[in-house]
């Protein structure tokens, strides 16, 4: 459902010639919990990024966004897998 809605929104913006640009500015990643068995890591990430709305090549709006994320990772065979990525924590 959410994926379909996102796809529909992107398609509608493409038809109108509008797109969004995101520019990563900073991260402050902190480990909050690491399980003794090594089966999970919980982290927070304070992120800052620039979001621009463009029509063709003309910038319509620019906003700097600051957001805090909670991330929970668990190991798989070759890398850590994101199990939870929750935005908007204060």
C-alpha positions, -999 to 999 in steps of 0.1 A, spaced: 0 0 0 26 26 11 49 15 -18 20 19 -43 11 53 -29 48 65 -32 50 51 -67 18 70 -77 31 102 -62 64 99 -80 45 92 -113 22 122 -108 52 145 -101 70 132 -132 40 141 -153 40 176 -139 77 180 -144 83 183 -106 109 164 -86 125 165 -52 162 166 -45 177 156 -12 212 167 -1 228 150 29 243 176 52 252 157 84 247 127 107 253 121 144 251 84 148 252 70 184 250 34 196 223 31 223 224 -6 229 245 -36 217 232 -70 229 258 -91 248 252 -120 223 259 -96 194 224 -103 180 212 -67 177 224 -31 178 201 -1 185 213 33 173 200 68 170 209 91 142 204 129 142 203 138 105 203 171 87 195 173 50 184 199 24 152 192 5 145 211 -27 114 210 -48 122 216 -85 101 222 -116 123 213 -146 156 230 -134 140 258 -114 141 255 -76 106 262 -62 114 257 -25 143 248 -3 140 235 33 166 223 57 152 193 76 165 180 110 152 146 120 161 119 146 159 83 136 159 51 156 176 22 139 177 -15 150 201 -38 132 205 -76 134 232 -97 117 227 -118 87 251 -141 69 272 -113 53 261 -80 68 238 -62 92 201 -60 82 179 -30 91 150 -43 111 135 -10 123 140 25 109 117 49 126 117 86 120 106 116 140 119 107 174 124 137 198 
